[in-house]
Amino acid sequence: MSPFKGQTGLKRILNAAGYSLDGLRAAFTGEAAFRQLVLLNVVLIPLAFWLDVSPVERALMVAVSMLSLIVELLNSAVEAAIDRISLERHPLSKNAKDMGSAAQLTSLVLIGLIWAIILLG
């Protein structure tokens, strides 16, 4: 059992919220890709509410847009962990980073596909 898992109840929830905010702050200040995706979401999410689409379509448009932020947070976490282990070039490190990048590309393609299907369908 990890010594960092000792809190319970409300204290644990407050700690977890603080750690989450720290993570968002770190991503926003240290990751240009995350900032770009935040900007994309600042445009897409209000646009989803402005467009004349069904509530389910709107929810899907917002969900896939937010998914790109989630994927970027996970991608950045993988990259940080790999860099923490070693900055030397290693095939496994490259694979891990490339897979994280591929996950982000996939989420961006998903945004394009979902938005195109809804708007053009």
All heavy atoms as an XYZ file, in Angstrom:
911
protein
N       0.847     -1.180      0.000
C       0.000      0.000      0.000
C       0.895      1.246      0.000
O       1.856      1.321      0.743
C      -0.900     -0.033      1.225
C      -1.961      0.999      1.205
S      -3.197      0.621     -0.022
C      -4.670      0.726      0.852
N       0.550      2.184     -0.804
C       1.323      3.407     -0.924
C       1.126      4.310      0.293
O      -0.007      4.475      0.774
C       0.892      4.168     -2.187
O       1.455      5.451     -2.211
N       2.190      4.926      0.784
C       2.043      5.846      1.915
C       1.290      7.117      1.528
O       0.848      7.866      2.378
C       3.491      6.158      2.310
C       4.286      5.898      1.084
C       3.578      4.784      0.373
N       1.138      7.362      0.231
C       0.437      8.557     -0.236
C      -1.074      8.338     -0.282
O      -1.812      9.240     -0.619
C       0.945      8.955     -1.626
C       2.410      9.254     -1.643
C       3.300      8.379     -2.256
C       2.911     10.385     -1.034
C       4.648      8.648     -2.267
C       4.263     10.659     -1.030
C       5.141      9.789     -1.651
N      -1.522      7.148      0.043
C      -2.940      6.814     -0.018
C      -3.586      6.813      1.361
O      -4.617      6.212      1.557
C      -3.125      5.430     -0.665
C      -2.622      5.318     -2.076
C      -3.538      6.023     -3.018
C      -3.066      5.818     -4.440
N      -3.905      6.454     -5.405
N      -3.015      7.493      2.331
C      -3.483      7.427      3.704
C      -4.732      8.225      4.017
O      -5.395      7.958      5.004
N      -5.080      9.201      3.214
C      -6.230     10.038      3.520
C      -7.528      9.341      3.131
O      -7.574      8.566      2.181
C      -6.126     11.369      2.769
C      -4.895     12.188      3.130
C      -4.878     12.621      4.578
O      -5.913     12.901      5.166
N      -3.698     12.675      5.166
N      -8.590      9.656      3.853
C      -9.910      9.108      3.529
C     -10.938     10.228      3.618
O     -10.656     11.319      4.113
C     -10.310      7.983      4.504
O     -10.342      8.514      5.826
C      -9.350      6.810      4.436
N     -12.125      9.940      3.112
C     -13.244     10.867      3.240
C     -13.041     12.175      2.512
O     -12.442     12.238      1.439
N     -13.550     13.235      3.129
C     -13.521     14.563      2.515
C     -12.091     15.050      2.290
O     -11.803     15.675      1.261
C     -14.291     15.561      3.382
C     -14.429     16.968      2.830
C     -15.132     16.961      1.479
C     -15.174     17.856      3.813
N     -11.197     14.746      3.204
C      -9.793     15.162      3.061
C      -9.193     14.563      1.786
O      -8.471     15.241      1.047
C      -8.995     14.729      4.293
C      -7.533     15.076      4.244
C      -7.300     16.566      4.374
C      -5.814     16.824      4.516
N      -5.477     18.206      4.313
N      -9.487     13.312      1.508
C      -8.982     12.660      0.302
C      -9.536     13.328     -0.947
O      -8.821     13.573     -1.911
C      -9.364     11.177      0.300
C      -8.828     10.428     -0.897
C      -9.448      9.035     -1.009
N      -9.215      8.469     -2.306
C      -9.860      8.817     -3.425
N     -10.778      9.729     -3.391
N      -9.573      8.250     -4.570
N     -10.834     13.644     -0.941
C     -11.464     14.303     -2.094
C     -10.852     15.684     -2.329
O     -10.555     16.050     -3.471
C     -12.991     14.397     -1.883
C     -13.597     12.986     -1.899
C     -13.641     15.279     -2.937
C     -15.041     12.925     -1.445
N     -10.638     16.433     -1.255
C     -10.030     17.763     -1.394
C      -8.599     17.665     -1.911
O      -8.186     18.451     -2.768
C     -10.080     18.511     -0.062
C     -11.473     18.927      0.406
C     -11.407     19.529      1.801
C     -12.122     19.880     -0.577
N      -7.841     16.703     -1.393
C      -6.474     16.493     -1.881
C      -6.486     16.126     -3.364
O      -5.699     16.657     -4.155
C      -5.766     15.396     -1.085
C      -5.339     15.851      0.291
O      -5.363     17.040      0.609
N      -4.973     14.908      1.128
N      -7.375     15.220     -3.742
C      -7.455     14.784     -5.140
C      -7.813     15.950     -6.054
O      -7.243     16.099     -7.148
C      -8.472     13.649     -5.281
N      -8.736     16.797     -5.612
C      -9.109     17.970     -6.413
C      -7.919     18.905     -6.574
O      -7.680     19.444     -7.668
C     -10.284     18.698     -5.766
N      -7.159     19.086     -5.519
C      -5.965     19.929     -5.590
C      -4.928     19.369     -6.551
O      -4.330     20.101     -7.342
N      -4.720     18.053     -6.500
C      -3.768     17.418     -7.413
C      -4.232     17.560     -8.861
O      -3.437     17.788     -9.769
C      -3.581     15.935     -7.079
C      -3.094     15.673     -5.675
C      -3.537     14.569     -4.965
C      -2.192     16.534     -5.043
C      -3.099     14.315     -3.679
C      -1.754     16.284     -3.753
C      -2.207     15.180     -3.079
O      -1.776     14.936     -1.793
N      -5.535     17.429     -9.070
C      -6.081     17.576    -10.419
C      -5.874     18.989    -10.945
O      -5.489     19.185    -12.103
C      -7.567     17.228    -10.430
O      -7.763     15.883    -10.071
N      -6.125     19.972    -10.108
C      -5.895     21.364    -10.518
C      -4.414     21.615    -10.787
O      -4.067     22.328    -11.743
C      -6.426     22.329     -9.460
C      -7.948     22.375     -9.323
C      -8.347     23.265     -8.156
C      -8.610     22.829    -10.610
N      -3.544     21.029     -9.975
C      -2.102     21.138    -10.218
C      -1.744     20.549    -11.582
O      -0.932     21.106    -12.321
C      -1.302     20.414     -9.130
C      -1.330     21.125     -7.792
O      -1.736     22.306     -7.732
O      -0.946     20.482     -6.790
N      -2.357     19.417    -11.918
C      -2.101     18.785    -13.208
C      -2.579     19.636    -14.364
O      -1.874     19.775    -15.378
N      -3.766     20.216    -14.235
C      -4.267     21.106    -15.294
C      -3.365     22.320    -15.453
O      -3.062     22.743    -16.570
C      -5.705     21.536    -14.986
C      -6.767     20.463    -15.158
C      -8.099     20.942    -14.585
C      -6.912     20.083    -16.624
N      -2.925     22.877    -14.327
C      -2.036     24.040    -14.363
C      -0.705     23.679    -15.026
O      -0.199     24.414    -15.877
C      -1.812     24.562    -12.939
C      -1.144     25.913    -12.859
C      -1.061     26.429    -11.411
N      -2.374     26.506    -10.782
C      -2.793     25.714     -9.782
N      -2.013     24.770     -9.283
N      -3.998     25.862     -9.276
N      -0.157     22.536    -14.673
C       1.110     22.097    -15.263
C       0.965     21.881    -16.761
O       1.847     22.255    -17.544
C       1.598     20.813    -14.582
N      -0.140     21.267    -17.176
C      -0.364     21.031    -18.603
C      -0.518     22.353    -19.343
O       0.045     22.542    -20.430
C      -1.600     20.161    -18.813
N      -1.265     23.282    -18.762
C      -1.508     24.547    -19.449
C      -0.230     25.390    -19.556
O       0.037     25.981    -20.592
C      -2.610     25.352    -18.750
C      -3.101     26.503    -19.571
C      -4.045     26.295    -20.568
C      -2.615     27.786    -19.370
C      -4.488     27.353    -21.353
C      -3.052     28.843    -20.147
C      -3.987     28.624    -21.135
N       0.557     25.401    -18.494
C       1.769     26.230    -18.531
C       2.917     25.564    -19.268
O       3.745     26.252    -19.864
C       2.238     26.604    -17.105
O       2.502     25.417    -16.367
C       1.201     27.447    -16.392
N       2.951     24.227    -19.255
C       4.119     23.552    -19.809
C       3.938     22.851    -21.137
O       4.910     22.373    -21.717
N       2.709     22.768    -21.629
C       2.444     22.014    -22.846
C       1.717     22.876    -23.870
O       0.526     23.173    -23.723
C       1.597     20.768    -22.534
C       2.249     19.788    -21.592
C       3.444     19.077    -22.214
O       3.515     18.972    -23.451
O       4.327     18.647    -21.449
N       2.420     23.262    -24.920
C       1.812     24.084    -25.974
C       0.639     23.363    -26.633
O      -0.383     23.981    -26.951
C       2.860     24.456    -27.021
N       0.752     22.054    -26.822
C      -0.329     21.298    -27.450
C      -1.604     21.368    -26.607
O      -2.711     21.479    -27.152
C       0.091     19.843    -27.658
N      -1.465     21.321    -25.293
C      -2.638     21.418    -24.422
C      -3.282     22.789    -24.555
O      -4.511     22.896    -24.646
C      -2.255     21.129    -22.966
C      -3.436     21.082    -22.039
C      -4.256     19.962    -22.005
C      -3.730     22.145    -21.209
C      -5.361     19.914    -21.155
C      -4.824     22.108    -20.361
C      -5.636     20.988    -20.331
N      -2.466     23.844    -24.576
C      -3.012     25.191    -24.748
C      -3.741     25.327    -26.083
O      -4.802     25.954    -26.162
C      -1.907     26.248    -24.635
C      -1.346     26.395    -23.229
C      -0.434     27.594    -23.099
N       0.721     27.546    -23.969
C       1.879     26.949    -23.675
N       2.019     26.329    -22.510
N       2.883     26.976    -24.521
N      -3.196     24.729    -27.132
C      -3.849     24.779    -28.444
C      -5.191     24.059    -28.405
O      -6.182     24.528    -28.984
C      -2.938     24.163    -29.504
C      -1.706     24.986    -29.779
C      -0.663     24.234    -30.587
O      -0.717     23.018    -30.723
N       0.299     24.981    -31.126
N      -5.243     22.933    -27.716
C      -6.502     22.201    -27.612
C      -7.522     22.937    -26.749
O      -8.725     22.888    -27.025
C      -6.252     20.798    -27.064
C      -5.558     19.861    -28.049
C      -5.101     18.598    -27.341
C      -6.469     19.533    -29.218
N      -7.052     23.628    -25.722
C      -7.966     24.462    -24.925
C      -8.574     25.532    -25.834
O      -9.789     25.767    -25.809
C      -7.246     25.091    -23.713
C      -8.098     26.180    -23.082
C      -6.904     24.024    -22.680
N      -7.744     26.173    -26.646
C      -8.245     27.191    -27.571
C      -9.257     26.586    -28.549
O     -10.313     27.168    -28.805
C      -7.082     27.837    -28.334
C      -7.457     28.902    -29.351
C      -8.195     30.058    -28.696
C      -6.211     29.412    -30.068
N      -8.948     25.399    -29.081
C      -9.884     24.723    -29.980
C     -11.214     24.478    -29.275
O     -12.287     24.714    -29.843
C      -9.282     23.395    -30.460
C     -10.147     22.569    -31.410
C     -10.365     23.298    -32.727
C      -9.506     21.196    -31.644
N     -11.161     24.051    -28.020
C     -12.382     23.795    -27.259
C     -13.134     25.078    -26.918
O     -14.360     25.071    -26.854
C     -12.071     22.995    -25.996
C     -11.982     21.520    -26.282
O     -12.987     20.823    -26.277
N     -10.785     21.048    -26.582
N     -12.415     26.167    -26.729
C     -13.053     27.457    -26.472
C     -13.885     27.884    -27.682
O     -14.901     28.563    -27.550
C     -11.994     28.531    -26.104
C     -12.538     29.939    -26.198
C     -11.454     28.263    -24.701
N     -13.473     27.446    -28.857
C     -14.229     27.731    -30.085
C     -15.329     26.688    -30.303
O     -16.496     27.027    -30.550
C     -13.283     27.783    -31.309
C     -14.064     27.879    -32.604
C     -12.293     28.929    -31.178
N     -14.975     25.400    -30.225
C     -15.912     24.339    -30.593
C     -17.092     24.193    -29.631
O     -18.229     23.981    -30.074
C     -15.179     23.000    -30.704
C     -14.225     22.836    -31.879
C     -13.606     21.438    -31.868
C     -14.924     23.106    -33.205
N     -16.852     24.283    -28.348
C     -17.938     24.031    -27.396
C     -19.029     25.093    -27.488
O     -20.213     24.747    -27.619
C     -17.389     23.822    -25.975
C     -16.612     22.496    -25.939
C     -18.520     23.824    -24.937
C     -15.868     22.221    -24.660
N     -18.702     26.382    -27.473
C     -19.779     27.362    -27.691
C     -20.455     27.200    -29.059
O     -21.677     27.365    -29.173
C     -19.070     28.714    -27.584
C     -17.864     28.437    -26.751
C     -17.442     27.046    -27.122
N     -19.675     26.847    -30.075
C     -20.241     26.622    -31.399
C     -21.258     25.483    -31.368
O     -22.321     25.566    -32.003
C     -19.126     26.332    -32.412
C     -19.539     26.130    -33.861
C     -20.233     27.371    -34.408
C     -18.318     25.781    -34.713
N     -20.966     24.436    -30.626
C     -21.895     23.308    -30.505
C     -23.228     23.761    -29.908
O     -24.281     23.243    -30.269
C     -21.275     22.196    -29.658
N     -23.190     24.729    -28.994
C     -24.420     25.235    -28.389
C     -25.136     26.234    -29.296
O     -26.339     26.438    -29.173
C     -24.131     25.857    -27.019
C     -23.915     24.825    -25.958
C     -22.639     24.378    -25.660
C     -24.984     24.277    -25.269
C     -22.426     23.410    -24.697
C     -24.795     23.305    -24.305
C     -23.511     22.876    -24.020
N     -24.418     26.841    -30.201
C     -25.009     27.813    -31.123
C     -25.680     27.116    -32.307
O     -26.689     27.601    -32.822
C     -23.908     28.781    -31.609
C     -24.415     29.831    -32.527
C     -25.099     30.965    -32.187
C     -24.270     29.847    -33.947
N     -25.382     31.680    -33.315
C     -24.887     31.018    -34.414
C     -23.681     28.987    -34.861
C     -24.930     31.343    -35.757
C     -23.725     29.319    -36.199
C     -24.346     30.492    -36.640
N     -25.122     25.997    -32.733
C     -25.648     25.285    -33.901
C     -27.008     24.661    -33.605
O     -27.310     24.290    -32.472
C     -24.666     24.194    -34.338
C     -23.338     24.679    -34.897
C     -22.359     23.523    -35.035
C     -23.540     25.378    -36.245
N     -27.814     24.553    -34.649
C     -29.142     23.953    -34.527
C     -29.028     22.441    -34.697
O     -29.214     21.902    -35.788
C     -30.078     24.552    -35.586
C     -31.502     24.058    -35.440
O     -31.885     23.680    -34.311
O     -32.234     24.043    -36.455
N     -28.665     21.770    -33.607
C     -28.528     20.316    -33.599
C     -29.328     19.782    -32.422
O     -29.695     20.524    -31.506
C     -27.051     19.874    -33.515
C     -26.275     20.304    -34.758
C     -26.380     20.415    -32.256
N     -29.580     18.489    -32.437
C     -30.334     17.876    -31.332
C     -29.480     17.869    -30.060
O     -28.247     17.958    -30.129
C     -30.740     16.449    -31.704
O     -29.613     15.591    -31.632
N     -30.129     17.725    -28.914
C     -29.358     17.642    -27.661
C     -28.347     16.493    -27.654
O     -27.245     16.648    -27.129
C     -30.433     17.444    -26.591
C     -31.663     18.063    -27.171
C     -31.586     17.789    -28.652
N     -28.696     15.366    -28.225
C     -27.767     14.236    -28.268
C     -26.579     14.561    -29.167
O     -25.422     14.272    -28.818
C     -28.490     12.949    -28.744
C     -27.502     11.829    -28.998
C     -29.540     12.525    -27.725
N     -26.833     15.176    -30.310
C     -25.742     15.569    -31.204
C     -24.837     16.598    -30.524
O     -23.611     16.502    -30.598
C     -26.304     16.139    -32.511
C     -26.962     15.101    -33.382
C     -27.716     15.682    -34.559
O     -28.252     16.819    -34.437
O     -27.791     15.015    -35.602
N     -25.457     17.560    -29.836
C     -24.678     18.581    -29.112
C     -23.799     17.927    -28.045
O     -22.617     18.247    -27.914
C     -25.616     19.605    -28.495
C     -24.903     20.713    -27.751
C     -25.850     21.817    -27.315
N     -26.422     22.481    -28.486
C     -27.712     22.419    -28.828
N     -28.573     21.749    -28.089
N     -28.147     23.038    -29.904
N     -24.374     17.003    -27.304
C     -23.611     16.308    -26.260
C     -22.437     15.548    -26.867
O     -21.329     15.557    -26.315
C     -24.526     15.362    -25.482
N     -22.664     14.903    -27.999
C     -21.603     14.160    -28.669
C     -20.506     15.101    -29.162
O     -19.310     14.805    -29.018
C     -22.192     13.357    -29.827
C     -21.276     12.370    -30.529
C     -20.682     11.371    -29.541
C     -22.042     11.652    -31.625
N     -20.897     16.249    -29.699
C     -19.918     17.224    -30.190
C     -19.052     17.750    -29.041
O     -17.835     17.890    -29.178
C     -20.633     18.376    -30.908
C     -21.325     17.927    -32.190
S     -22.482     19.154    -32.827
C     -21.396     20.084    -33.892
N     -19.682     18.030    -27.925
C     -18.938     18.517    -26.750
C     -18.056     17.400    -26.189
O     -16.890     17.621    -25.854
C     -19.900     19.066    -25.676
C     -19.168     19.347    -24.374
C     -20.602     20.324    -26.187
N     -18.590     16.186    -26.115
C     -17.846     15.067    -25.532
C     -16.574     14.764    -26.319
O     -15.505     14.591    -25.725
C     -18.734     13.829    -25.444
N     -16.681     14.697    -27.643
C     -15.472     14.381    -28.417
C     -14.469     15.527    -28.359
O     -13.259     15.289    -28.405
C     -15.770     13.978    -29.884
C     -16.591     12.717    -29.934
C     -16.401     15.101    -30.676
N     -14.963     16.751    -28.226
C     -14.051     17.887    -28.093
C     -13.289     17.811    -26.773
O     -12.071     18.017    -26.730
C     -14.823     19.207    -28.189
O     -15.446     19.314    -29.454
N     -13.998     17.493    -25.705
C     -13.358     17.358    -24.395
C     -12.426     16.146    -24.359
O     -11.412     16.164    -23.664
C     -14.421     17.213    -23.298
C     -15.277     18.446    -23.083
S     -14.365     19.806    -22.337
C     -13.946     19.121    -20.767
N     -12.769     15.106    -25.107
C     -11.935     13.905    -25.146
C     -10.511     14.237    -25.595
O      -9.549     13.668    -25.077
C     -12.558     12.856    -26.073
C     -11.770     11.558    -26.235
C     -11.682     10.817    -24.909
C     -12.407     10.692    -27.309
N     -10.374     15.180    -26.515
C      -9.029     15.546    -26.978
C      -8.180     16.107    -25.836
O      -6.970     15.872    -25.786
C      -9.101     16.544    -28.133
O      -9.593     17.797    -27.691
N      -8.805     16.833    -24.907
C      -8.069     17.344    -23.739
C      -7.638     16.202    -22.827
O      -6.511     16.193    -22.323
C      -8.931     18.335    -22.955
C      -9.223     19.663    -23.632
C     -10.217     20.468    -22.808
C      -7.946     20.450    -23.856
N      -8.526     15.246    -22.637
C      -8.203     14.098    -21.794
C      -7.040     13.315    -22.387
O      -6.092     12.950    -21.681
C      -9.448     13.201    -21.620
C     -10.538     13.952    -20.861
C      -9.089     11.895    -20.919
C     -11.907     13.288    -20.910
N      -7.111     13.074    -23.689
C      -6.042     12.319    -24.351
C      -4.725     13.086    -24.256
O      -3.667     12.490    -24.013
C      -6.415     11.997    -25.818
C      -5.235     11.408    -26.566
C      -7.599     11.042    -25.858
N      -4.760     14.399    -24.424
C      -3.524     15.181    -24.337
C      -2.947     15.155    -22.927
O      -1.723     15.095    -22.756
C      -3.747     16.620    -24.787
C      -2.494     17.463    -24.791
C      -1.364     16.890    -25.656
O      -1.649     16.274    -26.708
O      -0.189     17.056    -25.266
N      -3.787     15.182    -21.912
C      -3.291     15.071    -20.537
C      -2.596     13.730    -20.324
O      -1.511     13.673    -19.728
C      -4.435     15.242    -19.536
C      -4.983     16.657    -19.380
C      -6.300     16.646    -18.617
C      -3.964     17.563    -18.706
N      -3.194     12.664    -20.813
C      -2.573     11.339    -20.678
C      -1.289     11.245    -21.498
O      -0.288     10.686    -21.033
C      -3.559     10.246    -21.092
C      -4.781     10.104    -20.181
C      -5.798      9.151    -20.796
C      -4.375      9.654    -18.801
N      -1.299     11.799    -22.702
C      -0.103     11.810    -23.543
C       1.030     12.576    -22.856
O       2.178     12.108    -22.816
C      -0.428     12.428    -24.909
C       0.755     12.447    -25.846
O       1.572     11.538    -25.867
N       0.855     13.505    -26.630
N       0.711     13.718    -22.303
C       1.729     14.516    -21.604
C       2.255     13.792    -20.378
O       3.445     13.863    -20.064
C       1.153     15.876    -21.206
O       0.826     16.623    -22.359
N       1.369     13.074    -19.682
C       1.794     12.309    -18.508
C       2.758     11.195    -18.905
O       3.779     10.977    -18.235
C       0.575     11.725    -17.793
N       2.461     10.499    -19.995
C       3.362      9.451    -20.485
C       4.712     10.058    -20.850
O       5.770      9.529    -20.462
C       2.746      8.709    -21.696
C       3.783      7.855    -22.406
C       1.566      7.861    -21.254
N       4.694     11.160    -21.573
C       5.950     11.803    -21.973
C       6.765     12.233    -20.754
O       7.982     12.038    -20.724
C       5.672     12.993    -22.883
C       5.197     12.589    -24.262
C       4.997     13.779    -25.187
O       5.139     14.936    -24.741
O       4.700     13.540    -26.366
N       6.092     12.815    -19.755
C       6.806     13.252    -18.550
C       7.419     12.064    -17.819
O       8.560     12.138    -17.347
C       5.857     14.025    -17.636
N       6.678     10.972    -17.718
C       7.203      9.792    -17.031
C       8.393      9.208    -17.782
O       9.400      8.828    -17.160
C       6.100      8.734    -16.882
N       8.304      9.154    -19.095
C       9.415      8.635    -19.898
C      10.640      9.530    -19.725
O      11.763      9.047    -19.527
C       9.017      8.544    -21.394
C       7.919      7.509    -21.603
C      10.222      8.251    -22.268
C       8.294      6.094    -21.277
N      10.438     10.849    -19.794
C      11.561     11.776    -19.634
C      12.145     11.713    -18.230
O      13.350     11.916    -18.052
C      11.126     13.207    -19.968
C      10.856     13.396    -21.449
O      11.252     12.530    -22.256
O      10.234     14.417    -21.810
N      11.327     11.432    -17.225
C      11.807     11.317    -15.840
C      12.729     10.111    -15.695
O      13.730     10.157    -14.994
C      10.603     11.198    -14.891
C      10.924     10.769    -13.482
C      11.775     11.799    -12.749
N      11.963     11.457    -11.367
C      12.971     10.724    -10.896
N      13.862     10.219    -11.702
N      13.078     10.502     -9.607
N      12.384      9.040    -16.404
C      13.188      7.822    -16.328
C      14.552      8.045    -16.969
O      15.589      7.722    -16.391
C      12.463      6.637    -16.996
C      11.218      6.291    -16.183
C      13.365      5.438    -17.147
C      10.254      5.366    -16.899
N      14.539      8.627    -18.184
C      15.794      8.870    -18.877
C      15.550      9.730    -20.100
O      14.536      9.586    -20.784
C      16.421      7.541    -19.326
O      17.570      7.785    -20.110
N      16.499     10.626    -20.370
C      16.409     11.444    -21.572
C      17.156     10.815    -22.748
O      17.115     11.341    -23.847
C      16.945     12.854    -21.290
C      16.102     13.685    -20.324
C      16.785     15.024    -20.041
C      14.701     13.897    -20.854
N      17.816      9.694    -22.497
C      18.525      9.034    -23.597
C      17.509      8.427    -24.560
O      16.406      8.047    -24.177
C      19.490      7.966    -23.083
C      18.848      6.639    -22.773
C      19.857      5.583    -22.344
O      20.689      5.886    -21.469
O      19.786      4.475    -22.879
N      17.897      8.365    -25.813
C      17.007      7.785    -26.836
C      16.984      6.273    -26.671
O      18.021      5.621    -26.577
C      17.498      8.155    -28.217
C      17.403      9.641    -28.487
C      17.549      9.929    -29.973
N      17.555     11.346    -30.237
C      16.454     12.071    -30.418
N      15.289     11.509    -30.362
N      16.550     13.359    -30.667
N      15.757      5.749    -26.631
C      15.575      4.310    -26.495
C      14.351      3.925    -27.318
O      13.346      4.652    -27.313
C      15.374      3.942    -25.020
C      15.398      2.474    -24.786
N      14.325      1.657    -25.039
C      16.387      1.666    -24.322
C      14.630      0.408    -24.754
N      15.886      0.385    -24.304
N      14.408      2.803    -28.023
C      13.269      2.399    -28.866
C      11.946      2.277    -28.100
O      10.900      2.645    -28.618
C      13.691      1.051    -29.443
C      15.176      1.005    -29.322
C      15.539      1.872    -28.158
N      11.991      1.768    -26.873
C      10.756      1.631    -26.108
C      10.197      2.999    -25.697
O       8.984      3.204    -25.697
C      10.973      0.746    -24.878
C      11.262     -0.723    -25.168
C      11.560     -1.469    -23.869
C      10.114     -1.362    -25.922
N      11.090      3.919    -25.346
C      10.648      5.277    -25.011
C      10.015      5.938    -26.234
O       8.967      6.592    -26.130
C      11.825      6.116    -24.520
O      12.352      5.580    -23.330
N      10.661      5.756    -27.385
C      10.120      6.321    -28.624
C       8.749      5.727    -28.913
O       7.807      6.453    -29.260
C      11.066      6.077    -29.791
C      10.549      6.647    -31.114
C      11.503      6.361    -32.245
C      11.076      6.935    -33.574
N       9.706      7.276    -33.803
N       8.610      4.424    -28.765
C       7.318      3.780    -29.011
C       6.235      4.346    -28.088
O       5.123      4.626    -28.540
C       7.415      2.265    -28.813
C       8.147      1.570    -29.938
O       8.413      2.156    -30.982
N       8.487      0.310    -29.712
N       6.549      4.494    -26.815
C       5.570      5.013    -25.857
C       5.134      6.423    -26.238
O       3.937      6.742    -26.239
C       6.155      4.995    -24.444
N       6.103      7.272    -26.564
C       5.770      8.644    -26.940
C       5.007      8.677    -28.262
O       4.049      9.453    -28.416
C       7.033      9.488    -27.024
C       7.634      9.785    -25.659
C       8.839     10.696    -25.805
C       9.339     11.161    -24.462
N      10.330     12.228    -24.575
N       5.406      7.862    -29.217
C       4.720      7.826    -30.510
C       3.288      7.317    -30.363
O       2.375      7.809    -31.038
C       5.484      6.946    -31.503
C       6.782      7.576    -31.973
O       7.029      8.765    -31.682
O       7.568      6.863    -32.641
N       3.075      6.346    -29.486
C       1.725      5.836    -29.265
C       0.835      6.898    -28.618
O      -0.355      7.012    -28.950
C       1.758      4.574    -28.418
C       2.312      3.378    -29.150
S       2.330      1.950    -28.049
C       3.693      1.031    -28.739
N       1.400      7.665    -27.698
C       0.641      8.767    -27.109
C       0.260      9.797    -28.156
O      -0.870     10.299    -28.184
N       1.194     10.095    -29.041
C       0.922     11.024    -30.127
C      -0.137     10.463    -31.069
O      -1.031     11.188    -31.528
C       2.220     11.306    -30.896
O       1.985     12.192    -31.954
N      -0.071      9.166    -31.351
C      -1.069      8.524    -32.212
C      -2.451      8.563    -31.566
O      -3.464      8.754    -32.257
C      -0.653      7.083    -32.506
N      -2.505      8.407    -30.255
C      -3.782      8.498    -29.550
C      -4.373      9.894    -29.725
O      -5.579     10.052    -29.964
C      -3.600      8.170    -28.068
N      -3.529     10.913    -29.632
C      -4.019     12.274    -29.801
C      -4.489     12.509    -31.229
O      -5.534     13.125    -31.453
C      -2.942     13.292    -29.418
C      -3.412     14.725    -29.455
C      -4.658     14.954    -28.623
O      -5.767     14.901    -29.123
N      -4.468     15.203    -27.350
N      -3.737     12.033    -32.204
C      -4.153     12.169    -33.594
C      -5.507     11.493    -33.809
O      -6.395     12.051    -34.458
C      -3.106     11.566    -34.531
C      -3.491     11.535    -36.015
C      -3.661     12.943    -36.559
C      -2.449     10.764    -36.811
N      -5.676     10.314    -33.236
C      -6.939      9.592    -33.360
C      -8.094     10.387    -32.763
O      -9.188     10.450    -33.325
C      -6.831      8.205    -32.691
O      -5.726      7.502    -33.265
C      -8.093      7.394    -32.865
N      -7.861     11.023    -31.626
C      -8.932     11.813    -31.002
C      -9.282     13.036    -31.861
O     -10.447     13.418    -31.946
C      -8.568     12.228    -29.572
O      -7.616     13.260    -29.546
N      -8.282     13.628    -32.498
C      -8.552     14.772    -33.377
C      -9.308     14.345    -34.634
O     -10.217     15.055    -35.088
C      -7.245     15.482    -33.736
C      -6.554     16.178    -32.567
C      -5.169     16.672    -32.979
C      -7.400     17.319    -32.040
N      -8.946     13.189    -35.181
C      -9.692     12.655    -36.328
C     -11.134     12.374    -35.906
O     -12.076     12.662    -36.661
C      -9.002     11.388    -36.880
C      -9.896     10.658    -37.882
C      -7.667     11.749    -37.522
N     -11.322     11.855    -34.701
C     -12.663     11.587    -34.198
C     -13.491     12.875    -34.110
O     -14.664     12.888    -34.479
C     -12.583     10.908    -32.828
C     -13.907     10.505    -32.196
C     -14.617      9.453    -33.050
C     -13.673      9.985    -30.795
N     -12.873     13.949    -33.645
C     -13.571     15.240    -33.614
C     -14.035     15.607    -35.018
O     -15.205     15.956    -35.228
C     -12.676     16.365    -33.049
C     -12.434     16.182    -31.560
C     -13.317     17.742    -33.308
C     -11.403     17.138    -30.997
N     -13.120     15.542    -35.963
C     -13.463     15.900    -37.339
C     -14.575     15.032    -37.886
O     -15.512     15.542    -38.536
N     -14.491     13.734    -37.659
C     -15.511     12.815    -38.192
C     -16.882     13.077    -37.559
O     -17.893     13.173    -38.273
C     -15.091     11.369    -37.937
C     -13.993     10.813    -38.815
C     -13.579      9.427    -38.333
C     -14.443     10.763    -40.267
N     -16.927     13.172    -36.246
C     -18.208     13.380    -35.565
C     -18.841     14.707    -35.969
O     -20.023     14.775    -36.300
C     -18.034     13.316    -34.024
C     -17.604     11.921    -33.581
C     -19.307     13.776    -33.297
C     -18.610     10.827    -33.864
N     -18.037     15.765    -35.976
C     -18.572     17.063    -36.369
C     -19.033     17.042    -37.818
O     -20.090     17.583    -38.149
C     -17.536     18.166    -36.114
C     -17.521     18.630    -34.684
C     -17.087     17.926    -33.597
C     -17.964     19.881    -34.199
N     -17.228     18.677    -32.468
C     -17.754     19.882    -32.794
C     -18.488     21.022    -34.795
C     -18.091     20.964    -31.987
C     -18.820     22.112    -33.994
C     -18.627     22.077    -32.607
N     -18.281     16.414    -38.702
C     -18.662     16.354    -40.121
C     -19.936     15.532    -40.301
O     -20.835     15.928    -41.061
C     -17.520     15.752    -40.948
N     -20.026     14.397    -39.630
C     -21.234     13.559    -39.743
C     -22.459     14.320    -39.284
O     -23.518     14.284    -39.924
C     -21.048     12.242    -38.958
C     -20.030     11.342    -39.669
C     -22.387     11.520    -38.765
C     -19.557     10.172    -38.840
N     -22.341     15.021    -38.175
C     -23.490     15.765    -37.639
C     -23.846     16.948    -38.533
O     -25.015     17.172    -38.860
C     -23.223     16.212    -36.192
C     -23.216     14.986    -35.263
C     -24.270     17.236    -35.735
C     -22.744     15.261    -33.854
N     -22.851     17.703    -38.944
C     -23.128     18.927    -39.714
C     -23.475     18.661    -41.170
O     -24.233     19.422    -41.778
C     -21.945     19.889    -39.620
C     -21.661     20.422    -38.204
C     -20.424     21.309    -38.222
C     -22.864     21.168    -37.662
N     -22.931     17.590    -41.741
C     -23.177     17.313    -43.148
C     -24.215     16.221    -43.374
O     -24.635     15.983    -44.498
C     -21.859     16.927    -43.842
C     -20.736     17.947    -43.750
C     -19.452     17.379    -44.342
C     -21.150     19.245    -44.414
N     -24.603     15.538    -42.286
C     -25.511     14.397    -42.403
C     -26.923     14.736    -42.372
O     -27.725     15.305    -42.728
